[in-house]
Amino acid sequence: MISSVDNTLTFCDGSYINRHELEFMFEQDFVNSIFNFAMTFNSMNLSDDEVGLFVAVVLLTADRPGVADPKLVEHYQDKVIEALRIQKN
């Protein structure tokens, strides 16, 4: 979880690290991109169900290396995209 209020990244075990510490370990551009992505993603106000479907859409990407049947993966991705559309309405 990323908080723009206190500029922290909180892990699932409750431990956290602040943005300054992240910038010490990683390049500032990388840290900026993480926080920008999180803020943009959070602005979509997705429910837990919608987040799950969104993750499924990302995972069901047919052009990844090693995918044996891209057409089948595309078919299932299309189904999940439709489910996400229905959830958003």
TITI-758486 format. One record per atom (N, C-alpha, C, CB): x, y negated, z negated; residue in one letter. Coordinates in pm, whole numbers, padded with zeros to 5 digits, always signed. Each point is the difference from the previous one (the first is absolute). Glycine has a CB too. Layout:
N
XYZA;...
END
This chain:
89
+00085+00116+00000M;-00085-00116+00000M;+00090-00123+00000M;-00187+00124-00121M;+00151-00220+00203I;+00077-00124+00009I;-00087-00115-00048I;+00138+00090+00194I;-00083-00169-00282S;-00070-00117-00051S;+00066-00127+00053S;-00067+00128-00208S;-00013-00209+00275S;+00052-00128+00047S;-00001-00104-00112S;-00081+00053+00232S;+00007-00025-00338V;-00008-00093-00112V;+00133-00005-00075V;-00246+00045-00020V;+00298+00074-00015D;+00127+00002-00074D;+00115+00058+00083D;-00130+00022-00210D;+00106-00002+00341N;+00104+00049+00093N;+00068+00127-00050N;+00036-00235+00071N;-00119+00335-00099T;+00054+00128-00045T;-00052+00113+00085T;+00018-00088-00232T;+00059+00195+00233L;-00039+00126+00063L;-00013+00100-00115L;+00119-00052+00225L;-00241+00105-00246T;-00025+00094-00108T;-00013+00140+00057T;-00115-00180-00137T;+00185+00274+00077F;+00000+00140+00043F;-00112+00076-00070F;+00248-00010+00043F;-00280+00129+00007C;-00111+00078-00054C;+00021+00041-00145C;-00043+00082+00230C;+00165-00079-00278D;+00025+00036-00140D;-00009-00121-00093D;+00146+00186+00079D;-00178-00304-00024G;-00013-00121-00080G;+00125-00085-00006G;-00166+00121-00131G;+00279-00066+00174S;+00121-00081+00002S;-00010-00102+00114S;+00138+00191-00098S;-00065-00299+00084Y;-00007-00104+00103Y;+00135-00066+00020Y;-00240-00039-00057Y;+00248-00031+00168I;+00121-00074+00034I;-00046-00132+00060I;+00138+00213+00041I;-00066-00320-00072N;-00041-00129+00055N;+00067-00025+00135N;-00035-00089-00233N;-00016-00009+00301R;+00047-00030+00136R;+00148-00035+00001R;-00230-00080+00058R;+00276+00005-00156H;+00141-00039-00007H;+00089+00124-00008H;-00065-00217-00113H;+00025+00314+00032E;+00078+00123-00012E;+00001+00078+00130E;-00057+00010-00243E;-00057-00009+00313L;-00006+00067+00130L;+00093-00066+00100L;-00237+00065-00045L;+00240-00199+00043E;+00087-00074+00092E;+00148+00022-00032E;-00180-00171+00028E;+00209+00207-00151F;+00138+00034-00037F;+00041+00134+00061F;-00026-00130-00214F;-00070+00222+00224M;+00027+00135+00052M;-00016+00012+00151M;-00074+00088-00218M;-00017-00167+00276F;-00031+00008+00142F;+00012-00137+00065F;-00154+00195-00043F;+00158-00198+00174E;+00005-00127+00071E;-00130-00077-00022E;+00154+00101+00173E;-00140-00232-00181Q;-00115-00085-00027Q;-00108+00015+00107Q;+00152-00161-00115Q;-00114+00177+00242D;-00099+00018+00107D;-00083+00126-00022D;+00153-00119+00158D;-00088+00225-00206F;-00072+00125-00027F;-00099-00020-00114F;+00199+00132+00080F;-00156-00195-00186V;-00088-00026-00115V;-00116-00090+00043V;+00195+00025-00160V;-00166-00128+00239N;-00105-00088+00051N;-00102+00078+00080N;+00161-00190+00005N;-00114+00281+00078S;-00093+00077+00083S;-00088+00091-00085S;+00165-00008+00189S;-00111+00064-00296I;-00080+00084-00090I;-00111-00084-00065I;+00200+00148-00045I;-00163-00263-00009F;-00099-00084-00067F;-00101-00057+00100F;+00170-00057-00175F;-00125+00018+00293N;-00093-00051+00102N;-00099+00108+00043N;+00176-00159+00079N;-00126+00281-00057F;-00090+00109+00037F;-00103+00024-00109F;+00183+00105+00135F;-00138-00100-00260A;-00092+00025-00111A;-00107-00108-00011A;+00185+00118-00120A;-00145-00243+00136M;-00097-00109-00010M;-00102+00007+00115M;+00174-00144-00115M;-00125+00173+00235T;-00090+00012+00115T;-00095+00117-00018T;+00176-00101+00149T;-00121+00215-00192F;-00082+00119-00022F;-00104-00025-00108F;+00193+00146+00071F;-00152-00207-00181N;-00093-00029-00109N;-00110-00095+00042N;+00185+00037-00161N;-00155-00128+00254S;-00100-00097+00044S;-00115+00066+00076S;+00180-00172+00011S;-00160+00297+00033M;-00108+00072+00069M;-00106+00050-00097M;+00163+00067+00175M;-00133-00068-00305N;-00095+00042-00104N;-00063+00136+00029N;-00047-00241-00043N;+00131+00338+00073L;-00049+00134+00030L;-00037+00075-00128L;+00142+00004+00207L;-00247+00075-00199S;-00036+00087-00112S;+00096+00118-00003S;-00245-00069+00015S;+00239+00149-00120D;+00086+00119-00008D;-00026+00094+00118D;+00004-00020-00250D;-00131+00037+00286D;-00034+00085+00115D;+00061-00054+00129D;-00214+00065-00113D;+00207-00196+00131E;+00054-00062+00121E;+00152+00011+00004E;-00193-00157+00004E;+00258+00142-00118V;+00145+00017-00005V;+00038+00142+00039V;+00017-00176-00180V;-00090+00274+00128G;+00025+00140+00036G;-00015+00025+00149G;-00079+00066-00226G;-00025-00121+00285L;-00021+00015+00144L;+00108-00073+00079L;-00246+00021-00039L;+00286-00138-00006F;+00106-00074+00066F;+00130+00081+00000F;-00108-00218-00068F;+00141+00276-00045V;+00121+00083-00010V;-00010+00119+00095V;+00031-00071-00240V;-00150+00130+00248A;-00019+00114+00092A;+00022-00043+00145A;-00163+00102-00162A;+00116-00220+00199V;+00021-00051+00136V;+00149-00012+00029V;-00219-00125-00009V;+00293+00072-00087V;+00144-00018+00018V;+00069+00136+00013V;-00008-00215-00131V;-00031+00310+00047L;+00063+00132+00004L;-00035+00078+00127L;-00007+00003-00248L;-00111-00027+00301L;-00043+00070+00122L;+00043-00077+00125L;-00196+00097-00125L;+00324-00120+00137T;+00055-00071+00115T;+00060+00103+00095T;+00048-00207-00139T;-00101+00211+00259A;+00036+00105+00095A;+00140-00016+00059A;-00239+00019+00052A;+00294-00138-00053D;+00129-00020+00066D;+00120+00016-00094D;-00116-00154+00156D;+00093+00215-00271R;+00112+00029-00090R;+00081+00118+00054R;-00132-00086-00198R;+00261+00088+00171P;+00083+00113+00044P;-00047+00129-00067P;+00195-00155+00034P;-00197+00262+00045G;-00033+00132-00054G;-00147+00037+00004G;+00194-00028-00142G;-00279-00062+00188V;-00143+00032+00009V;-00020+00097+00115V;-00066-00226-00095V;+00010+00343+00064A;-00015+00106+00099A;-00117-00023+00095A;+00100+00156-00164A;-00209-00215+00114D;-00119-00020+00083D;-00051-00143-00017D;-00060+00246-00020D;+00121-00340+00093P;-00037-00141-00014P;-00148-00028+00027P;+00232-00056+00065P;-00290+00125+00031K;-00142-00021+00032K;-00089+00035-00119K;+00048+00048+00241K;-00016+00060-00310L;-00078+00041-00116L;+00016-00101-00114L;+00026+00242+00067L;+00095-00289-00086V;+00025-00100-00105V;-00077-00128+00033V;+00230+00099-00046V;-00227-00143+00171E;-00076-00117+00043E;-00149+00018-00026E;+00173-00048+00174E;-00223+00167-00144H;-00142+00031-00022H;-00037-00021-00147H;+00005+00167+00190H;+00075-00111-00280Y;-00028-00015-00142Y;+00020-00143-00048Y;+00067+00237-00033Y;+00032-00306+00088Q;+00020-00139-00036Q;-00122-00083+00042Q;+00252+00027+00024Q;-00306-00001+00094D;-00120-00071+00046D;-00117+00022-00095D;+00079+00024+00237D;-00092+00098-00287K;-00108+00032-00095K;+00019-00079-00130K;-00023+00232+00099K;+00146-00240-00147V;+00027-00073-00124V;-00020-00150+00020V;+00165+00179-00070V;-00126-00231+00186I;-00023-00141+00030I;-00147-00031+00000I;+00208-00007+00136I;-00288+00095-00081E;-00145-00020+00000E;-00055+00004-00143E;-00014+00103+00229E;+00064-00013-00310A;-00042+00006-00140A;+00037-00129-00073A;+00026+00250+00003A;+00090-00306+00028L;+00042-00126-00061L;-00092-00114+00045L;+00239+00081-00007L;-00276-00082+00132R;-00093-00103+00050R;-00133+00009-00074R;+00110+00006+00227R;-00158+00116-00246I;-00127+00019-00069I;+00011-00047-00146I;-00054+00195+00151I;+00165-00164-00217Q;+00021-00043-00138Q;+00001-00152-00013Q;+00129+00210-00040Q;-00066-00279+00137K;+00013-00146-00007K;-00134-00070+00022K;+00236+00022+00083K;-00330+00044-00020N;-00130-00064+00027N;-00095+00013-00113N;+00031+00045+00236N;
END
